[in-house]
Amino acid sequence: MPLCTLAFAAQPAQAGAAATSNKTRGSPALLQRRQCARRQRRAALAAALSEEQQGARAQDVQQPAAAAVGNGAEAEDDSRDFAVAMAKIAWETKAEDILLLHVAPVVYWTRYMLICSVFSRPQLNAVLGKMTKEAAEVYGRRLSVNPTGTAGGWELMDWGDVVVHVMTTEQREYYALEDFYGAAEEVALPFDQSEDGSAVDSWSKKLKPQSGLQAAARGATMPGGLAAYLQELRLSCLQPPGEVEPDVDQRDLGLDDAAKFREEEDLKAGAVMKGTVEPGEGEERPQDGDLVFLHYSVMSEHKDVLASTRTEHGGSGHPQPFVLGKGRRMLRGMELGIMEMARGERALLDIQPSYAFLHKDSGLPLPEGLRREAPVVVDVTLTSWLPGAGVRCVGPASDVVLRTLQPGQGWETPRPPFEVQLHLEARTASTTGRLGESEPYFSTSSGEPLACSLGAGQLPPGVEAALQAMQRQQEAVAYCPTSQLRGGSLLPDPSGQAAGSSGRAAEDYAEVKLQLLDFSQVRDMTGDGGVVKSIARKGEGEFPLDCPLEDSRVHLHYRVRAEGASDWLLDTRGGDSQAAPLQFETGMGEMPEALDMCARLMLRGEVAVVTASWRYAYQGRDDAPQGLPAGGRVQFEVELLDFDRAPNEHALAGPAKLERAGKLKEQGNTLFKKGKTRLARAKYGRALKVVERAMDLETEEQVAAASRLKASCLLNMARCAEREQEWGEARGWCTKAINEDDGYAKAYFRRAVLAAQLGDEQAAQDDLALCAAIDPSTTAECERELRRMEQRTAAAEAKQAAAMKGFLNAQR
């Protein structure tokens, strides 16, 4: 995005020229010069035309107004309001040279003509889109002919009484379309198009009859006159010879991003001005997402240095890394300036407050003694930069820059409390920003790798943040603030100074080269430390694809002891370690919950250490090893030898799904009878999911069986909720069962019991009557339930009467 440039006495002329982009959109002065030149050209062209040529053109163009676009004052006002609304949209979309002409007195085919200039095809498309949307949604108007939407620089929108021409600056300068309507009256617009609030080009008077030599000559001689000429122009999309300013890089416009659009306007007004002090090398410039290394000094508008990386101003002498537009940001004005600098270039940036410390994305700390509303001057050198591929900003504050040197394997990344093995080399940042130039202050590259736990305080925060974004075998370099490299018990603190350690020193950075060799999962299975699983020996396969995630039969050995004890109290391998492995059905409560929970996340051959609270170990069980302190924490060591993989329920045919769902329901019944209500609920819920997926049933008998199975599972869910005294939930499950099978007598009976429990006696009586009518064999049981209801009601009324009597006696 081009900036305004400054000139310095000590700066060579060619350096200043090199710092100025040739992709400028134009300053206010340029706009004024362009408009004045346009007026002068029209006047000169009009004077050069012969009276004969003007007469020929007038006969073709300036026809008396006809009824083709409607008559009457009301229609005229509607057309004018709509045309002004379209002009306002053009102004809001940053179009320029907006001209609205009342052409009804001079042409027969429309009433108002709007012409405006844009700087690129994306901006042209934005104008088109907003105008057509506003016309349709607010005014109920549709275009007579849709715009072409091609890559050309001129579009015409025809609403009959209003015609709009949206043209690039080059097309408008070349064709001078408004010159055809010299006798038309300009309509005053309710906004100011000038940059400084003054009228740049007032157009306050009626345009004099003018034309262009080329346009008039072609229009007068073509068959069909002006209409045919305009059509030829629309079809040919002729381009003017040569390059006409302004030539705009469309990537810089960001027309879909209002913020970028405003930035461009602010830059034209001088929000950020750049002057090259020392030119750089090469033609490439960094872009958003690239990693740049900067030396900078932030100064007040009086050139007092407030913060700096340079040694002469109290800094560390090391350049700071930044990722343009990401992570911990520099000043926005600095970012815009850096994107116009070459490698090695030094420049002064004059930055207004809205692009300095008032900008919402400013990431630099406000220097002491500087008001946030004050402008700043930044002396910045782009020492080096690297493409953004493989660069990330990590850490809670996104102030650690991680650059990948060698990609890793797999998808998993470590996190606390995972155990990691790594090689690490930490060094202060080099004076040029190039990797590995300075001396390391800590390294393991020639010795044993580090082995430690994340989150245990063994590594400093910056290193942990980088490791948590890496995969196995990945190599990367992390650029960390020195404040993020302090406090780790395994690493010495760097010698660099932290932010604020010197009044004017910007925070120092260090580089840490990392190679994540491996890591082991340590999982807090419950989130509160109730069950923690760590891997003692890795298994075979890929996690979690090769784990028994679903309920299945597992083959394993385990041993048990109190946490912190040395002696194992139970070992399923036996004294000679030759015992056959145990087999358990997960999800059936056959083994301690902690083991059941962790076995699902193990690979074949894996050995895991599981620590668990008593609640998840042996609470409510009678198989705790003798000598294990009740209520204490327990440690298991478990080895998963094999497992029988559960069938892929999605791949089963319809009848097989019904069989699978029936088995799950029976397992739930077994658990319910044993009082393991929570596990029973899980089985019934699983059975419901399976039967609901049985969409490919072939016979009516299979469909009916599926409906009965589903209703039975729904009722069993109600029984589970009832046991847990969730009366409302249980009643809801009964209703779902009845909706599935309206002849399900047991569901009516159970819902009646629950309605009575909730005090809805009338509903309970109705459901009991339905139950007896559907299944006469339940009549006696329904009558007994009615009598129990009556007895409970009578007892409740008696209790209430006694309470009232006692209250009245106490009042006497």
N, C-alpha and C positions, 0 to 999 in steps of 0.2 A: 504494500500500500504506500504510494509515494508521499513524501514529507516535503514541507517547505524547507528550503536550504538557507543557511547562513553563510556569510563570507567573513574570513578572518584575514587580518593584515599579513600574518606570517604564513598564510596558506597559499601554495602555488595555484595559479589559475586553473591548470589542468586537473588538480586534485579536486577543486570545487566542482568542476564540470563532471568529473567522474562520479561525484556523490549525488548528482542530480539525475533522477530517473527519467527516461524518455517515455514513460507510460503515464504521464501526468494528465489529469482530467481537466485542469484549468483553474486558475485563480479568479477572484472577482474582476481583477483588471483585465484578464484575458477575455472574460465574458463580455465586458463592456466594449473592448476593442472589436470582438467578433460581431456584436450587434450593430455597432457604428459602421463597420465595414459593410455589413449587409444592407443597411439603409443607403449608404453611399453608392453601392453597386446597383441597387434598384433604381436610384435616381439617374445614374449614368446610363443604364440600359434603357430606361424610358426615354431619355433624351436622344439616344441613338436610333430609336425606332422611327421609321418613316410614318407619316400620317396614314399612308395607304395600308401599312401592316397593322397599325392599331385599329383601323376601321374594319379590316378583314377579321381580326380577332374579336372585335366587339360584336360583329354580326353573329358570330358562332357562340360566344360565351354569354354575353349579357342579354339574355332573353327576358321578356316580361314574366313576372311571377304567375304561375298557373295554379289550378286547384289540385294539382297532383299531391301536394302535401297538406291539404286541408286549409280552410280559411276561418276567419273569425278571431276576435281578440282573445278568447279563452284558449283556443288552440295555439295561438302565438305565445301566450304566457307559459303554457305547458312546455312548449318546445324550448323556450328560453331557460326555464328552470332546470329542465333536464340537461341542456347543453352546459349550463354553469356547474351543475353537479359533476358532470364528466370532467370538466376543466379542473375542478377541485381535487378529484381523484388523481389526475395527472400531476398536480402540484404536490399532493401528499406522497406520491411515489417518486418524488425527486426529478420529475421531468422539468425541462427548462424551455425558455422562449415559448411559453404557452400563449397562443393567439386564438381568440374566439371572434369569428366574423359573422355578422348578420347579412347573409348573402341572398335573402329572398327577393330584394329589389333587382338583382342582376342575373339570377339564374332561375330556371323553372322547376328544377328537380329536387331542391331541398331548401330548407329555411336557414339553418345555422351550420357553420363549418368550424370545426376545432382542429388546430394544428399544434403539435408539440414535438419537442426534440428529446431523444434519449441517447444514451452513450453506448449501449450494447444491446445485443439480442436478449439476454436475460432480463434486462430492465424493460425492454419492449414487451416481453411476455408478461411481466408483472403488471404493467399498465393494462394490457388486454384483459388479463384475468380479472382484475379488480373492477374494470369498467363493465364487462359483461355480467359479472355477478351482481353488481349494484343495480344495473339496468333491469335484470330479471327479478331480483328479490324485492326491490323497493318500488320500481316503476312498472313492473310487469311487461317489460319490453324484450323482444327477441330480435336478433340481427336478421336482416333480410338475406344476407350472404355471410357465412362464417368466415373469419380470417383464415388465411392459409396455414399459419403456424409454421412456415418454412424458416430457413436460416437467413432469409433476406433481411434488409434493414428498413422496410416500409410496410406497414399494415394499414388497411382501410376498414373501418367499421361503419356500416350504413344502417341507420335506424329510420330511414325515410326522410323525416323532417330534420334530422341531425346526422351529419356525417363527420367522422373523426379520422384524422390522419395522424398516425404515430410513426415518426421517422427518426432514424439515427441522424446525428448532426451532419455527417457526411452527405447523406441522401438529401437532407433539407437544403444544405448549402448548394448542392449540385442542381437540384430541380427548381428551387425557389418557387414552390407551389403557390404561396400566398400572393405572388405577383400577378396571378391570373385574375384576382378579385380586387383590383385596385379601387373600384367604386363601392365596395362593400364597407359597412360601418363596423368598427371594432367595438366589442362589448366590454365594458369595464368589469373586471373580475374582483371578487371580494377577498383578495389576498395579495400580499406584496411579494413579487418574484425576485426582488433585488437581494444581494448578499448583505448590504449594510443598512437596509431599511429605506434607502433612497430609490427613486425611480430610475432604473438603469435605462430602460427604453420605454417611455410612457405610452406610445401609440395612442395618445389621447385624441388625436384628430382623425378625421376620415382619411383613409389611404388615398393618395392620388392615383389616378390611372397609370399603372406602371406594368412593365413586363420585362422578361429576359429575352435577349436576342435569340438564343438557341431554342428556348421553349416556345416563343412566339412563332418563330419560323416553322418549326415542326408542326405546332398545333394548327397553324393557319393552312398548311398545305395538306394535311392528312385528310382522307375521306372520313366523314363523320365528325370532324372537328375535335373539340376538346375532349369529349367523352371517349372517343377512340384513342386519343393520345394518352389519356390517363390509363386506359385499359392496357395499352401497349407497355407503359411503364410498369404497371403491376405485374405483368407477365414476364417481362424481360429481366427485372431486378438488376438493371444496369448499375455498375459500380463506377464511381469517378476515377479518372486516372490518377495514379500516384497516391501518396498517403497524406491525409488531411487531419490535422489535430482536431480534437484530442483522440489519441489511440489508446484505448483502455484495455488492460488485461482483465478479462471477465472473471478470472478466479478471485481477483481482489474485491469485486463488487459485493459479493455475498448478499444478493438481493432477497434471498429467503431469510436472512438474518437481519432484523431491524437494527441490532446493535452495530453490526459492521457497516450498515448503510449510514448510520449516524456518525460513526467513526470517520468515514470518508469525508463527510461534510465538515466535521470538526478539524480534520487535518488540512482541508482547504483553507480554513479560517486561521490556521497557525497554531493549533493546540499543541503540536510537537514540531519543533524546528531543529534541523540537523545541519551541522557543519563539520566537514572532514578536516581533521588536524593532520593526520598521517594516513596516506592511502594504503589500502591493503593489496592483496594479491588475488588474481583470478576473477572470474565472472560469476561464480556460484554464490548464492546467498542462502542462509538458513531459513527454514520455514517452520510453521507450527509443528510441534512434536519433536523437533531436533534438539539434541543435547549441545549446549553452548557453554564455553568457559570464558569468563569475563573478569577483567580487572576494571574496577569502577570507583569513582569518587562522587558521592552525592554532595552537592554544594547548594547553599542558599542562593537567592537571586543576586546577592552581593558577592558571590564567589567565595564564601567562607566554607571550608571543608567540614562536613558534618559526619560522614561515615565513609570508610574507604577500605579497599583491600590492599592498597599500595603501601609499601614500607615508609615512603617519605611522608605519608600522612598518618602514620601510626598503625597501619594494617599489617597483616601477616606476610604479605608478599606472595600469597598463593591465590590464583584465580578461583572464583566461585563457579560451580556448575549450576546450570538452570536448564529445565526442559521448557521450551517456548510454549506457552499456553497451558501448561499442566503443572500439577504438584504445587510446591511452594513457589509462588510467582514473584518475579521482580516487579518494578513499576510497569504499568501498561505502556506508558510512553517509551520506556526502555525497550520493551518487546518490539514495538513498532519500529523503533530506530534500528535495533539489531537486525531485523529482517531486511534492511537495506544496506547492510555492511558486508564487506569482503573479509576474508580471513586475514587477521593481522591489522585491520584498520582501526584507527583511533579517531573518535569523533566527540564533539560536544553536542548534547541534546538539551534544548531549552524546552521544558515541559510545564504546561499549565496545570493548575491544581487538579482539574477533573481527570487528568491522565497521570497524576502523580499519586500522592497519598490519599486523595479523596476517591480514587477509583476503587470500586468494590473488589477487584481482583488483586489489589496491591498486596504483595506478600512480604515486602521489606519492613522491618520495624521502623517506627517513626523516630528519627534521630532526636536526641535531647536538644531542646531549644528551638525546634522548628515547629511552626504551627501547621496543622494538617491542611489548612486552607491556603498555604503559601505555594507559589511556584518554585520549581527547583531547576538546577542545571546539573547534568550528569556528564562527567568526563569518563567515557567508557572505551575499553579496548577489547575487541573480539580476538582473544588469543588463539582460539581453536574452536572447531565445532564438528560434531559427528551426526550422521543421519539418524533419524528417530527409530528406525527398525530395531526391535529388540530392547528398547529403552522403556522403563516403567518408573513411576513414582510410587513408593511404598511407604508403609509406616502410618501411624495414627494421624500425623500431621502432613503426610505425603512429602516429607522433606528429605527422604533418602532416595537417591537416584540409583536404580539398578540397571546395569547394561549387560546383556547376555553375551558371553564370549563363545560358549559351546552349549547347544540345547541339551536338555535333560531327557530322561526316559519316563514314560507313563504320564499320568495326569495328576497323581496325588502329591500334595505338598504337606510338609510337617506343620504341626501346631502344638502349642502347649497342651499336655506335658510330654510330647513325643521326645524320644531319645535320638540324637543325631550324631553322625560321625562326619567330620569335615577336615579339610585342609584350609588354612587361613594365612593370609599375608597382609599385614596392615602397615601402611606407610603414610606419612604426611603427603599432602598434595604437592605435585611438582609446580614449579613456577610457570610452566607453559601449559599445563593441563594435559600433557601427554602421559599415557599410562606407564608406570614403572620407572619413572626418572629419578624419584627421590629415594632415600635410604629407608628400608623397612624398620619399624620399631618393634615388630613382633612377627614371627613366622614359624609355621610348622612344616613347610614344604620339604625340608630335608630330614624330618623325623617322623615320629608317630602322629597319626591324626588325632585331633581332639575328639573326645567322646563326652557328651554332656546332655542335659535335659533342658528343653526349652521351658521358659517360665520360672526357672529355679534361681535366677540371678547369676548364673555362671557366665553368661555372655552379655555384653552391653546391649541396650535397646535397639540401636541401629543395626547391629549384626543380626539380632533375632528377627527384626522386621524384614531384612533381606532374605534370610533363610526361609521364612514362612511364605515367600513368593517363588521358591525354587523347587524343581523336581530332582529326583535322584540323578546323580552323575552330571548335573548341570554345573557349568563354570560361569562365573559372572564377576563383575567388579561393582562394588557398591560405593558411591560417593556419599559420605555421611558427615553431618555437622559434628564437630569434635565433642559437642555436648551430648550427642547420642552415642559416643564411644567411651563414655566414662561409667564406672560402676560395676563392670563385669569382674567376677572373681578370678577368671582364667586369663584375662588380658590386662596388661598395664594400660593406664590412661595415656592418651596421646599428649604430646608436648604443645600442641597448638592451643591458641587462646580461644575461649568461648566468647559468644556475643556479650558485650557489656563489660568484659574484663579490661578493656581500654576504652576511653571515652569515645574515640572516633573509629575504632576498629570494627569492621564487619566480621561476622562470625567466620572462623576458620573451618575448613573442610579437610577430611582425610579420605584416602581411598583404601578400600579393603577388598582384596581379591579372594574369592571364595570358590571352593570346590566341594559341593555337597556329595559325599561319597555314598551315604546311605542313611536311613532313619528307620526307627521301629515305632510302631503304633503304641501309644499309651492312651487308652480311652477311658474317660469318665462316663460310664454307661448310664448313670442316673442323673448326672449333672450336679449332684450334691456330695460326691465322694462315697456314696453308698456302695457302689460297685466300680472298681477300677481294674482294667485289664491291660496288661503289658505283655509283649512278645519276648519270650526267652529264646525260642528257636523258630526260624521262619519255616512256613510250610510250602507246599507246591501249588502252583496255579496263580491266577490273577484275582486279586481282591477287588470287589466283593463277588465277582461272577462265579467263582468256584467255592463259595461258602454255602453252608446249609441254611440259607436265610429263612426258608419256609419250614413249617413243621415237618420233621422227617426223623428217621431212625439213625442215631449216631452211635459209633463204636469208639469208646474212649477209655482211658485210664486217668485216675486222678489221685492225689493225696492231699491230706488236710492237716493243718496245725494252727495254733493260735498265732495271730500276727506278732512278729517279733520273737517267737520261740524258735528254738533250734531243732527240736525233735518233732518228727511227723507222727501224728496220732493214728492215722489211717492211710494205707496204701493199697489200692485195689490190685496191684500187681502181685501181692502176697510176699511172704518172706523170701522166697526164692526168685521173685520177679518173673515168674513163668505163668502167672494166672492169665486166663483168657480175658480179653477186653470186655467191659460192660457194654450193654446195649440199652439205650434209652430212647423213648419217643419224646422229642422236644414238644413243648406245649401241653404236656399231659401231667406236669407236676411230679414226675417220677424222680427227679433229682433236684437238689437245692436250686432256688431261682437264679442265684448268681451264676451257677454253672450253665443252666439252661440259656440264660441271656447271652453269655459269652461264647458258648459253643456255636451259636448261629453265625458269629463273625470270625470263625477260624478256618484255615485251609488245612487240607489233609497233610499230616505230618507235623503240624505246628504244635509247639509247646508254649503255653501261656501261663502267666502268674496272675491270679485273680485275688484281690483283697476285697472283702465285703463286710458290711456291718451285719450284726446278728439277724436283723430283719430280713435280709436277702440271703442269709445262709441257712439257719436252722430254726427260725422262729415258726412255731406251730407244727414242727416236724418231730418225729420220735426216732430219727436215725442219726442224731449227732454222735460223733465218736466219743467214747468214754474218756473222760479227763479234759474235755474241751470246756473252758470256762463259759458258762451261759451268759449271754448278753454282751460278750466281748467281740472284737473284730476277728475275722477268720481269714486265713490265707489258704488258697487252693493252688495246686500246680496241676494243670490238666493237659493231656496230650490227645489230640483228635487223630485217631488212626484211620477212620473211614466214615462214610455216611451213605445212606441210601437216598439218592436224590429224589425229592418229591416230584410227582408228575407235573408236566407243564399244563396247567389247567386251561390256558388259553388255546392250546393245540388239541384238546380233547374234543371228540365228537359229542353231539348232544346227549345220547344215552350214557356215554361215559361220564359226562359232567354230572348227570343225575346220580350215577353210582358214587362218584367222588363226594358229592354233596351229602348223600345219605350216610357215608362213612364218617364224615366230619360231624354230622348231627349225632350219630351214635357215640362218638368220642365226647361230645358235649354232654350228652345224657350221663355218661359215666362220671364225668367230672362233677356234674350237678349233684349226683347222688352222694359223692364223696364230700360235698360241701365246698368245693373249689369253684365258687360262683364266677369269679373273674375270669378264670381260664375257660369255664363253660361258655361264658358270653363270647369270648374270642372265637371258639369253635363254631358256635351258631352264626356269628357274624360272617365268618369265612364261608360257611355253607350257603348262606344267603347270596353272597357275591357270586359263588360258582353257579348256583341254580339260575340266577338272573342272567348269566351269560349263555345259558343253554338256549340259543336262538334257532338252532338247526334241528329241531325235533321233527320226526317224520310222521308220526301217527297221532290221532286224537287221544289215544290212551297215554302216550308219553306226555302230551301237553297237560292232560288232567293230573298225571302223577307229579309233574313239576309244580303245578299249582298247589296240590296237597302238601308237597314237601316244603314249599315256601311258606304256606300258612302255618304249618307245624313249627318251623323254625322261628317265625314271628311270635307265635304264642310262647315258645320256650324263652325267647328274649324277654317277654313279659314276666314269666316266672322268675327269671334272674333279677329283673328290676324290682319285682315284688319282694323277693327275699331281702333285698338291700333297702326296702322300705321307700322306694321311689315310686309312690302310688300313682302320681300323674303320668310319669313316663311309662309305667306298666300298662296303664289304661290305654295310652296311645298305641302301644304295640298290639294290644288286643284289637283295637279298631282297624289297624293295618291288616291283621289276620282275617278279620271279617270282610274287609274290602277285597281281599284276595279270594276268599271262599265264604260266600254269604250263607252257606249251609253248615258252617263249622260250629256245632252246638257247644263244644268245650270253650270256644272263644267267647261266646255269649255269656256262658256261665262265669268264666273268669272275669269278664268285664263287669258283670253284675256285682261280684264280690268286691272289686276295686271301687266301683261307684258307691257302694254302701260304705266302704272305708272312708271315702271322701265326703260322705254326707248327702249324696245325691240318691235318695231312696226311690224316687219315682223312676229314674233311669234304671236303677237296679231291678225294680219289679218288672219293668218292661223287658229287660234282657232275660230275666228268668222265665218269663212267659214265652218268649221266643225260643229259648233253649228247650223247654218242655214240648213246645209245638214241633220243633224240628226233630227231636229225638225223644219219643215218649218214654224211653227207658230211664231218662234222667228226671222224670216227674217227681219221684219221691225225694231225690236229692235237692231238687229245686224247692220243694215244699219245706224241707228241713232248713234250707238257707233262709227262706222267708220267715220262718218262725224265729231263727236266730236274730234276724234283723229286727223283728218285732220286740224280742226280748231286750236287745241292745237299746232300742229306742225307748222302751218302757223304763229301763234302768237309768238311762240318761235323763228322762223327764223326772223320775223320782229324785235323782240326785240334785237336779236343778230346783225342784220344789223344796227339798230340804234346805238347800242353801238359801233360798228366798225366805223361808220361814225363820231360819236363824237370823237373817239380816233384820227382819221385821221385829223379832223379839228383842234384838239388841237396841232398836230405836225406841222402845217403850221405856 
